[in-house]
Amino acid sequence: MNGAWEKRPGAAAEAAALSLKIPFNEPTVLQRLSQKVAYFLEPLPHDRRIVVVCVGTDRSTGDSLGPLVGTALSRVESPLFDLYGTLDEPVHAMNLGDTLLKIMRSSRQPYVIAVDACLGQVSSVGCIQLGVGPVRPGAGVNKELPPVGDIHMTGIVNVGGFMEYFVLQNTRLNLVMKMSDIIATSLKTAIHNTRGAVIPLAMPD
């Protein structure tokens, strides 16, 4: 599974051109994020399953971004996508590999949207990033975990570079919750706008 979403040659230039980084309190944040996600989803064949994988744990305030997004999405009970990673059933370092195997066995060539928290520069705290290619869970705290996602959404929840575990555990829940609401809403909007109007073909008599 480690190679499922490894970078392709020339992927760096593509990723830079298609990425978006925007503060959570920017007035147009929901519109811009949902439009960008829809941009990636629109060309997909409608039989290609969308899977959202929200990585993280509620044992750490900063790292709870993913499970909070997953829990918000789970309230939709939508047939338009599969969901992994909630507060009830988090996807974290101990079960990430098994989760990815389960996804690959249950869907043929799924299109995976990965959601995770990350650390960054002071000026970037509170920004939400959307980019091409996988997220690398645990990279900020020096963990070797498999990459996840055809595209990824990450929230910069605090400052990186020093005592990362301590920083994640002392991140303001208020910020994490606001960012998780925005990410979940933008994903719901984009998926509904690109898949919600699809009418199943009637079976012949």
N, C-alpha and C positions, 0 to 999 in steps of 0.2 A: 504493500500500500504506500510505502514511502515515495514511490515514483509516480503515483497517480496524477499528481498535479505539479510535477517538476517544471521549471521554467523552460520554454522553448527558445531556440536561437532567434534573436531579434525581438524577444518579448519585452525587454526593458523599454525600448522606444515606444512600442505599442501601449504599454502600461502607463507611461508618462503622459501620452497624448489623450488617453481616455479616462484618466483618474480625476477625482473631484475631492477637494478638501474644503470644508465649510464649517464655520462656528455654529454650534447648536442654537444660538440665539439670533442668528441671521434671519430677518423677516421672511426670506424666500426659501428657507432651508428645506421645508417639506416638499415644496414644488420642485426644487432643483434635484433633490435626492431621488424622488419618485420618478421624475422624468429620466434621470440617468440610469436607474435600474431598468426602467421600461425599455430604454435604448438597447440594453443587452438582451432582454427577454424577447423583444418583438421578432427578431429573425429566427428564433428557435422553432423547429417543427413542433406542432401541438401534441405529438405523441411522446415528446421528450419530457420526462418528468422533472419538475422543479423541486429541489430539496433544500430546505433551509437548515443549516447546522449552527446552533448557537453554543459557543464554547465558553466554559467558565464554571465557577463555583460560588455558591452563596456563603461559603466560609470566609470569603475575603470581600470587603465592600467594593473595592475597585474591580475585582474580577467577576463581580455579579452582573455586569452589563449583559453578557450573553444570555444567561438564564432568565433575566428580567425581560429581555426582548422575546425569548421563546415563550415565556408565560403569557405575555401580552398577545402573541400570535396564536397561542393555543385556545384562546377564548373565541377565536373566529370560527373554529371547526370547519375549515374550508376544504373542499375536495380538490382544490386547484394546486395544492402543494403538500409535500410531506415535511414534517417538522421533527427535529431532534434537538434536545437541550432545553429544559425548563427548570424552574426551581424545584419541582417535584422529582424530575429525572434529569439531572444535569449531565452534560457531556464534558468530561475533564481529562486530566492527564492519565488517570487510571483506566478509563474505558474508551478513549478516543479511537484507538486502533480497532477495537471490536466494533465500535459504532460505524466506522468507515467500511469495514467488511460487510456489515449488515446492509448498509446502503447499496453497495455494489451488487450484492446478491439479490436484492429486492427490486432493483430498477436497472433497466438496460440503458447505459450511457446517461445517467442522471445529470442534470445541470445543477450544480451545487453552489449555493450562496452561503458563504461562511461569515459569521458574526462573532466578534471577539473584542475585548478591551485591550488597550495597549498604553504604553507610557511614551512620552515625548518631551519636547522642549517646553519651557514655561509659556512661551507665546502661543503654543499649539494646544494647550490644555483646554478641553471643551470643544475641540473640533471633531467632526465626523468625517471619515475618509471612505471613499468608495473607489475600488481599483480592480484592474484585471489581474487574474491569477490568484494563487492561494495565499491565505494567511498562514503564518507559522506560529501556532500556539506555543507559548512557553519561551519564546525567543528572548523576551525581555527579562526573564528570570533564569536564563541559561539552562533551559530544559530542551532536550532533543525529542521533539514530537513530530509526527508526520504532518506534512503540509495539507491544507484543506481548502477546497473551493475553486470553482471556475472564475468566480469573482468574489470579492470580500468587502465587508463593511466593518470598519473598526472605529471605536470611540477612544480618543485620547483622554484618559481619565485623570492622569496626574503626571508628574515630572519623572523622567527616567534618568538613569546614570549612576544612582547611588542608593544602596539598600532597597532594592526593588520590592522585596517581599513586604518590608515595613511600610513602604509608600503605598502599595496596593491596599494593605489592611487599614490604612489611615486616610483613605480617600473619602470625600464627602458623598454620602448616599444621595443627597439632593441632586447633585450634578449627574450621578450615574442614572438615576431614575428619569430625569428630564431627557437625557440622551437616549435612553432605551425607548422611551415613548416615541421619540422622533424616528428612530430607526425602524421600530415596529410599524408605525403608521405609514412610513414611506414604502416599506416592503409590501404591506397589505394593498396599498393604492396601486403600486406598479403591477403586482401580480393580477389584481382584479382587472385593471385596465387592459392588460395584454392577454389574459386568459378567461376573464369572466364572461365575455360575450360569445365564447365558443359554444356552439350548439352540437351536441353529440349526434352522430349520424344514426338515422333510424335503421333498425335491423330489418332486412327483407322478410316478408311473410313466408 
